[in-house]
């Protein structure tokens, strides 16, 4: 259901609704009463007489709170009127520079709307994700795993003792190409299941070049299996790339040509895919868990729930909004949020410390003392990210 040219409303499970902001490609999940109030605000009415015209179940305090939230999310302008923004046709089909620095840890600077290309590629996509093709990919991955386990030189190669700076750069470039394939795989599977992919492009992720693909349409997929398939597609494509590299490496070595860089790339890529599956940080594994549990904004809600648990005084400071949130959550969901929040609070600092230590250790062998400055700079970015997130969970839900 289209409320305005900029807002779509989709009915979801458990009498809830997903509101899509088409300009930002963001989704907000809300209950039936909140969705009814949003539809009322989007209709033809006198903004100065909202309270007298509205005849729903929300009291005046709840209406004011939601009105402020709708403005914050970009559904309404500051005067409370619906925002209508029609994009000129064909505008998003071109690559566009659009630097977004709301969060310096993730700076998107180049994007394109690939939906038209993906639609034209549907015949090829259907062949690539056919069950027979998936079976072949799986057999390739298993076969490459057997090759690694039975390779007597694998243990020696894993020590990376012979890897030089050009070797590291080569692996880095190959991983960047794999990242592009990873994101395209997300988009292909999303399109295969009928979703739209409105944005794909390049960004700086902690100041390192990376790619992104907006598959927000998974929120409106009816089947959980389809949502998880879209999210797992990127990791699965990495496994296929690693398997192909191991197979090529083995074939060349069998014929007397040694290309250890392919083996190093395969292992590095496999390791990155495993890290990507960790659900306690905001990577693909997190999104799979969030969709699997059916909890939108899982991480933020979990940290906020944990914060409320260890700091009961926050309930009084935030005007009782936490009590409303607790009533809206079922006991099972709250227990899940508390368990996840506790695990994430413990794991996240350890994860980033391990990452900093690994970066410092590798850079030190290549750059010496300069590596300390680079590691310190990354640490400052992480501290900034942490303080920003703490401010977020301190805000009312």
SULUR-V483310 format. One record per helix or strand. SS is the DSSP state (h for helix, s for strand). FROM is the first residue (numbers start at 0). LEN is the number of residues. If there is no record, write none. Layout:
ss	from	len
SS	FROM	LEN
SS	FROM	LEN
//
This chain:
ss	from	len
s	1	1
s	6	5
s	15	6
s	25	6
h	31	11
h	46	7
h	59	13
s	75	1
s	81	1
h	90	3
s	95	5
s	105	7
h	114	6
h	121	7
h	130	19
h	153	5
h	164	28
s	198	7
s	207	7
h	215	5
h	223	31
h	259	17
h	283	10
h	297	13
h	313	4
h	320	8
h	330	37
h	369	25
//
